[in-house]
């Protein structure tokens, strides 16, 4: 049966350095996917940079709705803009930072109903701090 999921009913997550709304997940009836809308503000001068995170056994597909960003990952540095998609393999430490002059909006897809079980905020090593 189809299920309409409204952004206004999304679960607000308390993740560091970003506003994250979980629109679809197992809590909303999904059996095999999670969809999040993530907003990353333009960083203020001197603001501490958020560290990387990873998903132990789950890929993440990130689609840029608007803005400019750089994803810093163990496999490299990737410059992104609206319309770009990056696929992060399971277990790879990564962080996406806003490098533009407007809020960065991302859609993040995970092929599991509960991605929180496999997500960990990683301590060091911190990826490069370029903006």
ABEGO torsion letter per residue (X at the ends): XBBBBBAAABBBBBBBGBBBBBABBAAAGBAABBBBBBBBBBBBBGBBBBBBBBBAABBBBBBBABEBBBBBBAAEBBBBBBGBBBBBBBGBBBBBBBABABBBBBBBBBABABAAAABBBBBOBBBBABX
